[in-house]
Each structure stands twice: as structure tokens, then as C-alpha cells.
Amino acid sequence: MYELTPKEFEILMCVVAGRRNEDIAKSLVISRRTVEAHVSHILGKTNCDSRVL
């Protein structure tokens, strides 16, 4: 398992709050695709299959 980057952690906190990728992207002024990539990296680093419990 690897440490999350500060940006990955920021996005993780948004995901935990129940925010959608599109909303996260708008608030952080990044593309939806970038959010998707970060979420994918987070899932891999945390050994999770899904962002849904």
C-alpha cells in the first residue's frame, strides 16, 4: 500500500462526503477525467474495488 498524495487525499475527503466526480472537478477547477484518474489511484492504493460501501 502506498501513501496518498495531498491531492488524492483532498479528493478522497470529497468522495467520503458523497460528492460526485463532476462536482469535485468543478470545485477544484480540474477536469472530471482528472478526478476519475485520482479516484482510480486512490482505489488501487487502498486496495478497494469500489468507492461505494
C-alpha positions in Angstrom: 0.0 0.0 0.0 1.2 3.5 -0.9 0.6 6.9 0.7 -1.9 9.1 -0.9 -0.7 12.4 -2.4 -2.2 15.6 -0.9 -4.5 16.0 -3.9 -5.6 12.3 -3.7 -6.4 12.9 0.0 -8.4 16.0 -0.8 -10.4 14.1 -3.4 -10.9 11.2 -1.0 -12.4 13.6 1.5 -14.8 14.8 -1.2 -15.8 11.2 -2.1 -16.3 10.4 1.6 -18.6 13.5 1.8 -20.7 11.9 -1.0 -19.8 14.3 -3.8 -20.0 13.3 -7.4 -16.9 13.4 -9.7 -18.4 16.3 -11.7 -19.0 18.4 -8.5 -15.5 17.6 -7.2 -14.0 18.7 -10.6 -15.9 22.0 -10.6 -14.9 22.9 -7.0 -11.2 22.0 -7.5 -11.1 23.5 -11.0 -9.9 20.3 -12.7 -11.4 18.1 -15.3 -13.8 15.3 -14.5 -11.4 12.9 -16.1 -8.6 14.0 -13.7 -10.9 13.3 -10.8 -11.7 9.9 -12.2 -7.9 9.2 -12.5 -7.3 10.3 -8.9 -10.2 8.1 -7.7 -8.8 5.2 -9.6 -5.4 5.7 -8.0 -7.0 6.0 -4.6 -8.9 2.8 -5.0 -5.7 1.0 -6.1 -3.6 2.4 -3.3 -6.2 1.4 -0.7 -6.9 -2.0 -2.3 -10.6 -1.2 -2.7 -12.8 -2.4 -5.6 -15.3 0.4 -5.4 -16.0 3.8 -3.9 -19.3 2.5 -2.7 -19.6 0.6 0.6 
